Amino acid sequence: MTETFQQRSVWGGLKRGLFGRCPQCGEGQLFRAYLKVASACSSCGHALSQYRADDGPAYFTILIVGHLVVGPLLLSDAVFTWPLAWLFAIFMPSIVLLSLVLLPRVKGAFVGVQWAIGDRGGVHSVESPAAIQPSSNTAV
């Protein structure tokens, strides 16, 4: 089954994924659980399980949370004047909560961009080690 490639908008795929919608039609749900991508779109039937995000969304989430919380915290006087227990009590829950809120949105955007550029999750054909024959010119 050959699929003809159409020009797809990266921004459109990113926005649809950010809101948890199918990048193909924008109507079906992208996730069937918190971070589990649905096998297919309930609206258009597009196979969503072919997009593999792996660790990319987690890295981008850490980057975003670090810039939104940790960066301003380090630039404020609170680091030097507040007791350490207060800093942990206030900022650790906010970092965890912000990470949990952003992670599915970042993963959705990640899948949307993969859809837009036509990436199928980097699946490559790799020969098995048994199929690789050693060269007869190698010195022992």
C-alpha positions as CSV (number, residue, x, y, z in Angstrom):
1,M,0.0,0.0,0.0
2,T,1.7,3.2,-1.2
3,E,0.6,6.4,0.3
4,T,1.1,9.6,-1.7
5,F,2.9,12.3,0.2
6,Q,1.0,15.5,0.5
7,Q,2.5,18.8,1.8
8,R,1.7,18.9,5.5
9,S,1.9,21.8,7.8
10,V,4.4,21.4,10.7
11,W,2.7,24.1,12.6
12,G,-0.7,22.5,12.0
13,G,0.5,19.1,13.2
14,L,2.2,20.6,16.2
15,K,-1.0,22.5,17.2
16,R,-3.3,19.5,16.8
17,G,-0.9,17.3,18.8
18,L,-0.5,19.9,21.5
19,F,-4.3,19.7,22.1
20,G,-4.3,15.9,22.0
21,R,-6.0,15.6,18.6
22,C,-5.2,13.4,15.7
23,P,-2.7,15.2,13.5
24,Q,-4.4,13.9,10.3
25,C,-7.9,15.1,10.8
26,G,-7.8,17.2,14.1
27,E,-10.9,15.6,15.4
28,G,-10.1,12.2,16.9
29,Q,-8.3,11.6,20.2
30,L,-4.5,11.2,20.0
31,F,-4.2,9.4,23.4
32,R,-6.1,6.5,24.8
33,A,-4.4,7.0,28.2
34,Y,-2.2,9.5,29.9
35,L,0.8,9.0,27.6
36,K,-0.4,6.0,25.5
37,V,-0.9,6.9,21.9
38,A,-4.1,5.4,20.4
39,S,-3.6,2.6,17.8
40,A,-5.8,4.5,15.3
41,C,-7.8,7.6,15.1
42,S,-11.5,7.0,16.0
43,S,-12.6,9.7,13.5
44,C,-10.5,9.1,10.3
45,G,-8.8,5.8,11.0
46,H,-5.3,7.1,10.6
47,A,-2.7,4.7,12.2
48,L,-1.3,6.6,15.1
49,S,0.7,3.8,16.6
50,Q,3.3,4.2,13.8
51,Y,4.7,7.3,15.4
52,R,7.3,6.6,18.1
53,A,8.2,9.5,20.5
54,D,10.5,7.5,22.9
55,D,12.5,10.0,25.1
56,G,12.1,13.1,23.0
57,P,9.1,14.5,24.8
58,A,10.7,14.0,28.2
59,Y,13.8,15.9,27.2
60,F,11.8,18.8,25.8
61,T,9.6,18.9,28.9
62,I,12.7,19.1,31.1
63,L,14.0,21.9,29.0
64,I,10.7,23.8,29.1
65,V,10.2,23.4,32.9
66,G,13.8,24.3,33.6
67,H,13.4,27.5,31.7
68,L,10.1,28.4,33.2
69,V,10.8,27.5,36.9
70,V,14.4,26.9,37.6
71,G,15.8,29.8,35.6
72,P,13.7,32.5,37.2
73,L,14.3,30.9,40.6
74,L,18.0,31.2,40.2
75,L,17.7,34.8,39.2
76,S,15.6,35.8,42.2
77,D,16.7,36.7,45.8
78,A,14.5,33.8,47.2
79,V,17.4,31.4,46.7
80,F,19.6,33.5,49.2
81,T,16.9,34.7,51.6
82,W,14.3,31.9,52.0
83,P,15.0,28.8,54.1
84,L,15.9,25.8,52.1
85,A,12.9,23.9,53.4
86,W,10.5,26.6,52.0
87,L,12.2,26.5,48.6
88,F,11.7,22.7,48.5
89,A,8.2,22.9,49.8
90,I,7.1,25.5,47.2
91,F,9.1,24.7,44.1
92,M,9.4,20.9,44.0
93,P,5.7,20.4,43.8
94,S,5.4,23.1,41.2
95,I,8.1,21.5,39.1
96,V,6.5,18.1,39.4
97,L,3.0,19.4,38.6
98,L,4.2,21.5,35.7
99,S,6.1,18.5,34.3
100,L,3.0,16.2,34.6
101,V,0.8,18.8,32.8
102,L,3.3,19.5,30.0
103,L,4.4,16.0,29.2
104,P,1.4,14.7,27.3
105,R,1.1,18.0,25.5
106,V,4.7,17.9,24.4
107,K,4.4,14.3,23.4
108,G,1.3,15.2,21.3
109,A,3.2,18.0,19.6
110,F,6.1,15.6,19.0
111,V,3.8,13.1,17.3
112,G,2.2,16.0,15.3
113,V,5.6,17.1,14.0
114,Q,6.5,13.5,13.1
115,W,3.2,13.3,11.1
116,A,3.9,16.5,9.3
117,I,7.4,15.6,8.2
118,G,6.5,12.1,7.3
119,D,8.6,10.3,9.9
120,R,7.4,6.9,10.9
121,G,9.4,6.7,14.1
122,G,12.9,6.0,12.6
123,V,12.1,2.3,11.9
124,H,15.0,1.0,9.8
125,S,15.7,-2.4,8.3
126,V,18.7,-3.9,10.1
127,E,20.3,-7.1,9.1
128,S,20.6,-9.8,11.8
129,P,24.1,-10.5,13.0
130,A,23.9,-14.0,11.6
131,A,23.4,-12.6,8.1
132,I,26.6,-10.5,8.2
133,Q,29.5,-12.5,6.8
134,P,33.1,-11.7,7.9
135,S,35.5,-10.7,5.2
136,S,38.0,-13.3,4.2
137,N,40.8,-10.6,4.0
138,T,40.7,-9.9,7.8
139,A,43.9,-10.6,9.7
140,V,43.7,-12.4,13.0
